[in-house]
Amino acid sequence: MENKMKLFESAPVWKAYFIISLPVVLSMVVTLVYNMVDTFFVAGTQNTSLVAGVSQCTPLFTLMLALGDIFGLGGSSVISRLFGQKDDGTARNVSGFCFYAAIACGLVVTVLMFSFQGPILHVLGATSDTIEYASQYYFWIALGAPVIILSLTPSNIIRTEGLATQSMIASISGSVLNIILDPLFIFTLGMGAGGAALATVLGYVLSDAMLVYYILKKSRHLTVSVRHVKIQSRLAVSVFVIGIPASLTNLMQSYNVTVLNRHLISYGAKAVAAMGIAMKVNMIIMMIMVGFAFGAQPLIGYAYGAGNRKRLKDIIRFDLLVEIAFSVVVAAFVIGLAPQLIGLFMKDASVVSYGTGMLRWLTLTTPFCGIVLVLTTCFISMGKAVPSFVLSISRQGVIFTVVILISSACFGYNGVISAQAVSDVLTALAGVLMYVSMSRKDAGSREN
């Protein structure tokens, strides 16, 4: 543990940053590959009703990940600050609380999903053509809710002790198992949609088991013991008030796609398809940037908890440098090769034409996205609930909604496809203003 704490306290910022964040980035990349491969196997059934049924259950999966983030990101924020304050005993109890709270949340979700399966599938849009396949997928996802929601907790909290590589290994192992089991369950055993869901759940079971093993064998101050679940109410509140805003990012992404599609549908199905492709390409960039930003969270939280303001500023400055430099280089590459990148997915000339403009707008402002990600991570790490909440619902939520309503009314199609770029800039400016205001208040409180 002492060597791990040296990483947080005295190691060169660039070294500590990459040791902690690169495993998270790699996990993000592997997750992206897994999602593409999983989609490939499901589509390989050539059964459009099956593919649609699985797609209709996707929001449930997104919701589970968002719930898991409450305990994973909220818990790791509190724990990293406690480690910085040298309060290892309380940090241990918080880890136990988050672990079992996540399991309890998963069990509640399972019960609710089975109790209201019919209404939920109806809300998700299941029809007579897709209900059979949606139900097959739904059954295993509902049954596996506890392990899916739990996975976000240990994978995040072990990074607060510097065990980022172990978190990565567990995540990648689960994804690899999922990829191996997909064709076996879907085709060889003929389980179809249910097989895809079962493969996903078993992948999470493996990841969870490995994460528990690492906590038991590698960690000195984290726990999975039920004896350490009792914490002060203020700490439990801190987990939720930080975790809930952090979890909203996943939900805002789904909301963002829905709003964009509703505005694009009047321009035809090809425009909607083109935006879907453009967003998939842009997602590759964003997932890497998210990996760097949230990978740095334990470092920021520890420095803030320790009151080491100089190291805190150095970490934030280096984080911004990495995000902006990476986004500028990649954006230049993507903007220049946008037609070719869209053409890799579809050869239709209209789709390529639509997608080229969309992809260029989406990537043009990625440096501002990097600023938003870094500031969001800072607010989460420091336990600043209000600015964290504001940024979480702004870029793809509130600000985006206002911008797209105004820009679409004023500029039509071009206003729709440029709305996210404008939202990125405005959200970054709002984040900077909140960070400057917070820094001034902190400085004033220290002087007093």
N, C-alpha and C positions, 0 to 999 in steps of 0.2 A: 504493500500500500504506500510505503514511503516513496518508492520510485515513481509510483503513479502520481502522487501528489507533487513531486518535483516537476512532472510534466505540466501540471496546472499552475505551479507557483513560480518556477525559475527557468524552465526551458525556454529557448528562443521562441518568440511568438510564431514565426513561420513554421518551425518544427512541430510545436504543439498543435498548431492549427491543422496541418496536413495529416499528422498521426491520428487525430480525432475525426477529422471530416472526410478524408479519402475513403475509409471503409463505408461510410454512410453513402457517399456518392456511388461507389461500386454496387452497394445494395440496391440503390435506386435504378441503376442501369440494368441489373439482373432482373429486377421486378418488371421493368419495362419490356425486356426480352420475353419474360414469362408471359406477360399479358398478350403480347403479339402471338406467341406460340400457342397459348391457350385458345385465342380467337381462331387461329389457323385450324386447330383440331376440331373445334366446334363447327366451323364452317365446312370442314371436310366431310361432314355428314351429308352435305348437299340437300339438307332438309330445311327449307326456309322457315317453316313453322317452328322447328326446334331452335334454330338460331334466334328467331324473334322471341321465343319463350325465355331463353337464357338472357337475352338482352333486357327483357322486361324486369328481370329480377336484379339487374345490376344496381339500381338505386339502394336496394336493401344492403348489398355488400358495402357500398359507399357509406351508408349510415352506420354500419358496424365499425368500420375503420374510424369514423368520426367519433363514435363513442369511446373506442379504445384510446384515441388521442387525448381524451379528457384526463385519463389516469397516467398515460405515458408521458405526454408533454407537460401536463400540470404537475405530476409527481416529480419528474426530473428537474423541473424548474425549482421547486421547493428544496429538493434534496441537494442540488448543486450549490445553492446558496447556504444551506446548512453545513455542507462540507467546507465551504469557504470560511464559515464562522467557527470551524473546528467542533461543531456539535454533532459528532458522528452517531451518538446514541439516538438522538431524535430523528436523524436521517434514516437510520435503520428502521425505526417504527413507521415512518412515512412510507418506506418501500413496502413493508408488510401490509399496511393499510391499502395502498394502491393495488397491490397484487390481488388481494381478496375482494376488494371493491369491484375490480374489473371482472372477476369471476361471477360475483353476485349480479352485476349488471348484465352479463351474458346470459345467465340463467333466467332473469326476468324477461329478456328479449325472446328467448326460446319459448317460454310459456305464452307470451303475448302473440308471437307469430303463429303458434299452433292453435291458439284459442280463436284467433281472428283471421285464419288463412283465407277464407273465401272473400271477405271484404277487402283484405290487403291486396290480393291478386286482382280484384276488380279495379281498385284504385290504380294499380300498376299498368292496367290496360290489357290484361289477359282476355282473349276472346275464345270463341269455340274452337278456333283453329290452333291456338297456342296454349290453352289452359292445361292440356295433358303434359306438355313439356315444361311449362313454367312450374307446374306442381311438383314434377320430379326434381327439378333443380331446387325449388323452394324447400322441400323436405330436408335435404341434407344440409343446406345453408342454415336453416332454422335450428337443426340439431347441433350444428357446429358453431353456433353463435358464441358460446362461452370461450372456445379456444381461439376464435378469430379476434374477438374483442380483447381477450387477455394478451395476445401476442404483442400488442403495441406497448404494453407496460414494461415487461422485463427488457425488451429490445432497446427501449429508451433509457431506463434507469441505470442499466449496467454501464452505459457510456459515461455516467457521472463519475465513475471510478476509473475511467480510462480504458474500459474493456470494449472499445469500439470494434476491434477486429473480431472478437468473439460474437458480438452482436451481428456483424456482417456474415460470419460463417453460418450462424443459425438461420438467418434470413435466406441466404443463398441455398442452403441445404434443403429448406422447405420448398423453395421454388423449383429446384432440380427434381425433387421427388414428385412434385405436382406434374412437371413436364413428362416424367417417365410414366406416371400412372394414367395420364390423360388418354393416350391411344389404347392402353390396356383396358381401361374401364369403358371408354366410349365405343370402341370398335370390337375388340377381342371378346369382351364379356357382354357386349350388346346393351350396355346400360344407358347409352345416349346422354341426354341432358343430366340425368341423375349421376352418371359416371363422372361427368365434368365437375359437378359440385362435390362429389365424394373425394375426388382427387385433390381438390382445393382444400377441403377440410383436413385431410390426412397430411397435407403439406404443412398446414399450420400446427397440427399435433406434433410433428417432428420438430418444428422450430421452437415451439413452447418447451418441449422436453429438453432440448439442447440448452435453451436459455436458463431453465431451472438448474440444470447441471452446472452451468458456468457460475451461477450465483452461489451454489453450494460449495463448489470447488475452488473458484478463483477469487470470489469477493470476500472482503473482510468486514464490510460494514453494511451490506445489503442482506435482505432475508426473504424467505418464502414461508417462514414459520408463522402459524396461526397465533402464536403467543405474542406476536409483535404487531398486532393490528390496531391497538388502541392508541389514538393520538389526540392531542388537544383540538377542540372544535375549531379554533382559529386556523390551525394547519389544514384541517379537512376543507375548510372554506377556501383557503388559499389554493389548494389543489383544484377545486372546481372553478373558482373565479379566473384562474389562469388557463386551466385546461379547456373549459368550454369555448372561450374565444379562439383558442388555437385550433380546436376541432372544427370550427366553422369554415375553415378554408376548404375542406373537402366538400361540404355542402354547397358553398358558394360556387364551386366549379360546376357542379351539376346545374345549379340555377342559371349560371352564365350561359351554358350550352343551350338550355331550354329557351332563354330569352332571345339569343342569337338566331336560333332556328325559327322561332316564331316570326321574327322580322325578315328573315331571308326567304321563307316559303313563298311569299308573293312573287319572288323573282324566279321561281321554278325549283324543281327537285335537284337539278344539276348544281345550282348555287349552294343548296344545303349540303350536297355530297362533297362539293369542293371545300366548304368550310370544315367539314369533318376531317378531310385529309390534311388540310392546312394546320388544324389544331393538333392532329397526331404528330406531325413533324415538329411543330413548336413545342409539344409536350416533351420531346426528347431533350431539348435545350433546358426547359423549365425544371425537369426532374433533376438534372445535374446541378442546376443552380440552387434548387431546394436542398439537395444533399450537402452542398458546401455551407449554406446558411444555417440549416438546423444541425449540421455536424459541429458547428462552432458553439452551439448553445451551452454545453457543459462548461466550456472555458469562460464564457461571458458570465454565467451564473456564479461560478466559483470566484472569479475576480471581484464581482460586485459584492458577493457575500463577505469576502475577505476585506472589503474596503480598499482594495488596491486600485485606485482610480487611474493611475498611470498605465498599468498593464491592461486595464479594461479598455481605455482609449486606444492603446496600441492594437489590441485584438480587433476591435470594431473597425479601426482604420485599415488593417490588413484584410479583414473580411470584405470590406467595400472594394478594396483594390482588386482582389481576386474575382469578385462577382462582376465588376464593371469591365475589367480586362477580358475575362472569358466571354462575356456577352457581346462586347464590341467585335471581337474576332469572329465569333460564330455568326453573329448577325450579318456581318459583311459577306461571309461565305454563303449563307442561306439566301440572302437577298440577291446575290449574283447568280446563284444556281436554282432559283425558285422554280422556273418552268421544268427543269430536269427532275427536281425532287418531287413535284406533283405528278409528273409523268411516270414515275416509278410505280405509282399506285393505280392510275387510270390513264388510258391513252386518248380518251375522248377530248377533242380539241376545245370544246366549250368548258369542260371541267378544268382543264389545264389553264385556260385563260382566266377563268374565275379564281381558281386556286392560287395562281401566281400573285395576283394583286392582294389577295387575302393574306397569304403567307408573308409577303413583304411588309404589310401593315403590322402584322402580329409580332414580327421580329425586330421591326424598326426601333421599338422602345424597350427592348429587353434590358438595357442598362438601367432604366428606371425601375423595371421589375426587380432587378438585383438590389437596388436601394430599398425598395419596399420589403423584400425578403429579409435583408439584414436588420432593418429597423424593427420589423415584426418579431424577429428572433430576440433582439435586444429587450424589447418590452416584455416578452414572455419570460426570458431568463431573469430579468430584474424583478419580476412579480408585479409589473405595472398593468393591471387588468383593463383599465379604461382605454388607454391608447392601443393596447393589444387588440381589444374588441373592435375599436374603430377601424383599424387597418384590416382586420380579418374580414369585415363585412363591406369594405369599400371598393377595392380594386375590381372584383368580379360581382359585386353586389350593389350597394347603394349608389356609389358614384357612377358605376357602369350603367345602371338603370337610367339615371338622370341624363347622362351623356347620350345614350343611344336613343332615348325618346326625343331629345332636342336635335341631335345630328341627323337622324333619319327623317325627321319632319322638314329640316332645312336643306339637306343635301341628298336625300333619297338613298340609293344603293351605296354610294361612296360614304355617306354618313354612317351607314350600318357597319361596313367593313373597317372603318377607321375608329369606331367607337372605343374599342379596347385600348388602342394606342393612346387616345386622349385620356382615357381613364387611368392608364398607367402613369402618365405624367402628373395628373392632378393628385393621385394617391401618393406618389413619391413626395410631392411638395407638402402635402398634408402631414406625412410622416416626419419629414425634416422639421417642420414647424413644431410638432408635438415633442420631438426629441430635444430640440433647442430649449423649449419651455421647461421640459422635465429636468434637463441638465442645470438650468439656472436655479430651479427650485431646490435641487439637491445641493448645489453649491451654497445657496443661501442658508439652508438648514445646517450645513456643516459649520458655516461661519458663526451661526447663533449658538 
